[in-house]
Amino acid sequence: MAKKWTTWAAGAAVALVLAAGAGKAFQARQAKQAQAAEAAEALRKPTVFELATSDVVQARTRTLVQTVPISGVLRAANTAVVKAKVAGELSGLQVREGDAVQAGQVLGRIDTTEYQARTQQAAQQAQAAAAQVAIAQRQLANNQALVAQGFISSTALETSLSNLAAAQANHRAAQAAQDIAAKSLADTVLRSPISGQVAARLVQNGERVGVDARVLELVDLSSLELEAAVPPELAAQLLVGQTARLTVEGGTATVQAKLVRISPSAQAASRSVLVYLKLSPAPGLRHGLFAQGQVLVGERTGTAVPASSVRNDRPQPYVQLVQASASASEPAHIAHVPVKVLGQGLDALSLDKQAVGAVPESALFILTDSIAEGAFVTSVKTGFIQQNTSIRLMQATTPNPATDPR
């Protein structure tokens, strides 16, 4: 009897253990099913991105100043090269680079020994020719009297006329030679053709220079121009009289300039057009420095957004518009809206604050009629967001303000 009871008790204990294990397994399976259901429910709910105010920009009515980038080298409008007009040994050259000179100032001399001798020779030859003219005139007068009295024939008189004409021609030629010698003597003095400064001294005293040898280069810094090559598609926007803002190499201040000339022909190699801008006087400007900036070509007003917010990874440019949902309880979402660019430029109100030079893309705005005034679009730092992605704007930002907050 005791043996049967023991067997029955052991079987009951095993049954209880098995039942407990089955219960725990069932509970674990139910927990996993609940977790899977929660995960599935979470997946069915749309993901909502939260964007800060700095992650979006607002389309506003702006007046944009349209500009054409420009760069080139500064050149003095008035320059000159002092050359030796006669050959000889140079002397008396005292000015050096940076020295100021005045128009007509004597800068140096060429040795005059040879040219003085030639001038004296030409003068003596002119005097001899003048004496021959006097002799021929007296001979003609005598022959005229003799012909009138019938002592000589008219042929002798004609010969006297010819001799006088030849003597006069020789005298004029001698005078011309004397003038040439005098000019050569005067050319031994080197004078400054303009008022300005010495940019380069190319020879030294004691050197023998040839005809047309370059001695000095002079520049007048009172009037400087910027010579710039502009692509043909931008040159069509330029007109004489337009103003420009420039920065010059080595300086930080903005220099004002005015477009004064446009070349009537394009360069053969690059097809670019040369334009010339006259700079307003400013300290530190030098001939040969590099300058860059923008020419202000016009203004346009309309709905504008930063150019950096326009995405170009598709055939047609577009913006990521934050579009409000129909229900106030539902979050806004992203809509990819194609935009038509009507113009591009700098905000007129902040133009003076912009650094002159190569304009960064972050400072440019575009005009478009593809989005409404006051709409919000994502900024450049937000990156790409899928179409219809739910968006929640943090802080007090609202996606559809009625007026420009400025």
C-alpha positions in Angstrom: 0.0 0.0 0.0 2.8 2.4 1.0 4.6 1.7 -2.3 1.5 2.6 -4.3 1.2 5.9 -2.4 4.7 6.8 -3.0 4.4 6.2 -6.8 1.2 8.2 -6.9 2.9 11.2 -5.1 5.9 11.1 -7.4 3.6 11.2 -10.4 1.7 14.1 -9.0 4.8 16.1 -8.3 6.0 15.6 -11.9 2.6 16.7 -13.2 2.8 19.8 -11.1 6.3 20.7 -12.3 5.2 20.2 -15.9 2.1 22.4 -15.4 4.2 25.1 -13.8 6.7 25.0 -16.7 3.9 25.1 -19.2 2.4 28.1 -17.4 5.7 30.0 -17.5 6.2 29.3 -21.2 2.7 30.5 -21.9 3.2 33.7 -20.0 6.5 34.3 -21.8 4.9 33.7 -25.2 2.1 36.2 -24.3 4.7 38.8 -23.2 6.5 38.4 -26.5 3.3 38.7 -28.4 2.4 41.9 -26.5 5.9 43.3 -27.3 5.5 42.4 -31.0 2.1 44.1 -31.1 3.5 47.2 -29.5 6.3 47.3 -32.0 3.9 46.8 -34.9 1.7 49.6 -33.5 4.7 51.8 -33.2 5.7 51.1 -36.8 2.2 52.0 -38.0 2.5 55.4 -36.4 4.2 58.0 -38.6 7.7 59.2 -37.5 7.6 62.9 -36.5 10.8 65.0 -36.9 11.2 67.9 -34.7 12.8 71.0 -36.2 14.1 74.1 -34.4 13.5 77.6 -35.5 17.0 77.7 -36.9 16.3 74.7 -39.1 13.7 76.6 -41.3 13.7 79.9 -43.1 10.7 82.0 -44.0 9.8 83.3 -47.5 9.6 87.0 -47.3 9.2 90.0 -49.6 12.6 91.4 -50.2 14.3 93.9 -52.5 17.3 92.1 -54.0 20.2 93.9 -55.5 21.4 92.0 -58.5 25.2 92.0 -58.9 27.8 90.8 -61.4 31.1 89.5 -59.9 34.2 91.3 -61.2 37.9 91.0 -60.6 41.1 92.3 -62.2 44.2 94.4 -61.8 44.4 98.0 -60.9 46.1 100.2 -63.4 46.9 103.9 -63.4 44.8 105.7 -66.0 47.8 107.9 -66.8 51.2 106.2 -67.3 54.3 107.1 -69.2 57.6 105.6 -70.2 60.6 107.9 -70.4 62.8 106.7 -73.3 66.1 107.9 -74.7 65.4 109.7 -78.0 69.1 109.8 -78.9 72.0 107.4 -78.2 74.7 108.2 -75.7 76.0 108.0 -72.2 73.4 108.7 -69.5 74.2 111.1 -66.7 72.4 113.2 -64.1 69.7 110.7 -63.4 68.8 111.3 -59.7 65.2 110.0 -59.2 64.4 106.5 -58.0 61.4 104.3 -57.4 58.7 106.1 -55.4 60.0 109.7 -56.0 57.5 112.2 -57.1 58.0 114.1 -60.4 56.3 117.0 -62.1 55.4 117.4 -65.8 58.3 119.0 -67.6 60.8 118.2 -64.8 64.4 117.4 -66.0 65.1 113.8 -64.9 68.5 113.2 -66.6 70.7 113.9 -69.6 72.5 112.2 -72.4 76.1 113.2 -73.1 75.9 116.3 -75.4 79.4 116.5 -76.8 78.6 114.9 -80.1 75.3 116.6 -80.6 76.7 120.1 -79.8 79.4 119.5 -82.5 76.7 118.4 -85.0 74.7 121.5 -84.2 77.7 123.8 -84.8 78.4 122.0 -88.0 74.9 122.4 -89.3 74.9 126.1 -88.3 78.1 126.7 -90.3 76.7 124.9 -93.3 73.6 127.0 -93.1 75.7 130.2 -93.0 77.7 129.0 -96.0 74.5 128.3 -97.9 73.2 131.8 -97.0 76.4 133.3 -98.5 75.9 131.4 -101.7 72.4 132.8 -101.9 73.7 136.3 -101.6 76.3 135.7 -104.3 73.7 134.3 -106.6 71.4 137.3 -106.0 74.1 139.8 -106.9 75.0 137.8 -110.0 71.4 137.8 -111.1 71.1 141.6 -110.5 74.2 142.3 -112.6 73.0 140.1 -115.4 69.6 141.7 -115.4 71.2 145.1 -115.9 73.5 143.8 -118.7 70.6 142.2 -120.5 68.6 145.4 -120.3 71.6 147.2 -122.0 72.0 144.5 -124.6 75.4 143.4 -123.5 74.5 139.7 -122.8 71.8 137.4 -124.0 68.8 136.3 -122.1 70.3 132.8 -121.8 72.8 134.0 -119.4 70.0 135.6 -117.4 68.2 132.3 -117.2 71.4 130.6 -116.0 71.6 133.2 -113.2 68.0 132.5 -112.2 68.7 128.8 -112.0 71.8 129.4 -109.9 69.9 131.5 -107.4 67.1 128.9 -107.1 69.7 126.2 -106.5 71.5 128.3 -103.8 68.2 129.0 -102.1 67.3 125.3 -102.1 70.7 124.5 -100.6 70.2 127.1 -97.9 66.8 125.7 -97.0 68.3 122.2 -96.8 71.1 123.5 -94.6 68.5 125.2 -92.3 66.5 121.9 -92.1 69.7 120.1 -91.1 70.4 122.7 -88.5 66.9 122.2 -87.1 67.4 118.5 -86.9 70.7 118.9 -85.1 69.2 121.4 -82.7 66.4 118.9 -81.9 68.9 116.1 -81.3 70.7 118.4 -78.9 67.4 119.2 -77.1 66.6 115.5 -77.0 69.6 114.8 -74.8 67.6 116.3 -71.9 65.1 113.7 -70.4 61.9 115.4 -69.1 58.9 114.0 -67.3 55.9 113.9 -69.6 53.4 113.7 -66.7 53.1 114.5 -63.0 53.3 111.3 -60.9 55.7 108.9 -59.3 58.6 106.8 -60.5 57.5 103.2 -60.8 60.7 101.7 -62.1 64.3 102.9 -62.9 65.7 100.7 -65.6 69.2 102.1 -66.2 71.9 103.7 -64.2 74.2 106.7 -64.7 77.2 106.0 -66.9 75.4 103.4 -69.0 75.3 103.9 -72.7 71.7 103.8 -74.0 70.4 103.3 -77.5 67.6 105.1 -79.3 64.2 104.3 -77.6 65.9 102.6 -74.6 63.5 102.6 -71.6 64.9 104.7 -68.8 62.0 105.3 -66.4 58.4 104.2 -65.9 56.1 106.8 -64.4 52.5 106.4 -63.0 49.9 108.9 -61.8 48.1 107.4 -58.8 45.6 110.2 -58.7 43.4 108.2 -61.1 43.2 104.4 -61.0 41.1 102.0 -63.0 40.2 98.4 -62.7 40.5 96.4 -65.9 38.4 93.2 -65.7 37.4 90.5 -68.1 33.7 89.6 -67.9 32.0 86.5 -69.4 29.7 87.4 -72.3 26.6 86.1 -70.5 27.2 88.6 -67.7 28.6 91.5 -69.8 25.1 92.0 -71.3 23.9 93.3 -67.9 26.6 95.9 -67.6 26.1 99.6 -68.5 28.3 102.6 -68.3 27.6 104.5 -65.2 26.8 101.6 -62.9 28.5 101.5 -59.5 30.6 98.8 -57.9 31.9 97.8 -54.5 35.5 96.5 -54.4 38.1 95.2 -52.0 41.7 95.7 -53.0 44.4 93.1 -52.2 46.0 93.9 -48.8 43.1 96.1 -47.7 39.9 95.6 -45.8 37.9 98.8 -46.5 35.3 98.9 -49.3 36.3 101.0 -52.3 33.6 102.5 -54.5 34.0 102.5 -58.2 32.1 103.5 -61.3 31.9 101.7 -64.7 33.3 104.2 -67.2 34.1 102.1 -70.4 33.1 98.8 -72.0 35.2 97.4 -74.8 33.2 97.2 -78.1 34.8 93.8 -79.0 35.3 90.5 -77.2 38.7 88.9 -76.7 39.5 86.3 -79.3 40.7 83.6 -77.0 38.2 83.7 -74.1 35.3 85.6 -75.7 35.2 87.7 -72.6 34.6 91.4 -72.6 37.0 93.9 -71.1 35.4 96.6 -68.8 37.0 99.5 -67.0 36.0 100.9 -63.7 37.3 104.2 -62.2 38.0 103.9 -58.5 37.3 106.6 -56.0 40.5 107.9 -54.3 41.5 105.9 -51.2 44.7 105.4 -49.2 46.8 102.4 -50.0 45.8 101.9 -53.6 48.7 101.0 -55.9 49.2 100.3 -59.6 49.2 96.5 -60.2 47.2 95.4 -57.1 44.5 92.8 -57.5 40.9 93.8 -56.7 37.5 92.0 -56.7 33.9 92.8 -55.9 30.5 93.2 -57.5 29.0 95.6 -59.9 25.4 96.6 -58.9 23.3 96.1 -62.0 19.7 96.5 -60.7 17.1 95.8 -58.1 14.0 93.5 -58.0 11.4 93.0 -55.4 9.4 89.9 -54.7 9.0 86.8 -52.5 12.5 85.5 -51.7 14.2 82.6 -50.0 17.9 81.9 -49.4 19.6 80.4 -52.5 21.1 77.8 -50.2 17.7 76.4 -49.3 17.0 75.5 -53.0 18.0 71.9 -53.7 19.4 70.9 -57.1 19.7 67.1 -56.9 16.8 66.8 -59.4 16.3 68.0 -63.0 14.2 70.9 -61.6 15.2 72.9 -58.6 12.9 72.5 -55.5 12.5 73.5 -51.9 11.4 71.4 -48.9 8.2 73.2 -47.9 6.8 72.8 -44.4 3.1 72.4 -45.1 0.5 72.6 -42.4 -2.0 69.7 -42.1 -5.7 70.2 -42.5 -6.3 69.3 -38.8 -4.7 71.3 -36.1 -4.1 68.2 -34.0 -2.0 66.6 -36.8 1.7 67.6 -37.4 2.8 69.4 -40.4 4.6 67.6 -43.2 7.3 68.1 -45.8 6.3 68.8 -49.4 8.9 69.0 -52.2 7.8 72.0 -54.3 9.5 72.9 -57.6 10.6 76.5 -57.8 11.1 78.8 -60.7 14.0 81.2 -60.1 13.0 84.7 -61.3 16.2 86.4 -60.1 19.1 86.3 -57.7 20.9 88.9 -55.6 21.8 90.3 -52.2 19.3 91.7 -49.8 19.3 95.5 -50.2 18.9 96.0 -46.4 22.0 94.0 -45.5 24.1 94.9 -48.6 26.4 97.2 -46.7 27.0 94.5 -44.0 28.1 91.9 -46.6 31.8 91.4 -47.1 32.9 92.6 -50.5 34.6 90.0 -52.8 33.4 86.5 -53.7 29.8 86.4 -52.3 29.1 83.2 -50.4 26.0 81.3 -51.3 24.6 81.8 -47.9 24.3 85.5 -48.6 22.4 85.1 -51.8 18.6 85.1 -52.2 16.4 84.0 -55.1 13.1 85.5 -56.2 10.3 83.1 -56.9 6.5 83.0 -57.4 6.3 79.2 -56.7 5.8 79.6 -52.9 3.6 81.9 -50.9 4.7 84.8 -48.8 5.3 83.7 -45.2 5.8 80.0 -46.0 8.6 78.1 -44.2 11.2 76.0 -46.1 14.0 74.0 -44.6 17.4 75.6 -44.4 20.6 74.2 -45.9 21.8 72.6 -42.7 18.6 70.4 -42.4 19.6 68.1 -45.2 17.3 66.0 -47.3 13.9 64.9 -45.8 11.6 62.5 -47.6 8.4 63.8 -49.1 5.4 63.7 -46.7 7.6 63.2 -43.6 5.7 64.6 -40.5 7.3 67.7 -39.0 6.9 69.4 -35.7 8.3 72.9 -35.3 9.6 73.5 -31.8 9.3 76.7 -29.8 6.8 79.3 -31.0 7.3 78.9 -34.7 4.1 78.6 -36.8 4.2 77.5 -40.4 1.8 80.0 -41.9 2.2 83.5 -40.5 0.1 86.2 -42.2 2.7 88.9 -42.3 6.4 89.5 -42.6 7.8 89.5 -39.0 10.3 92.1 -39.9 
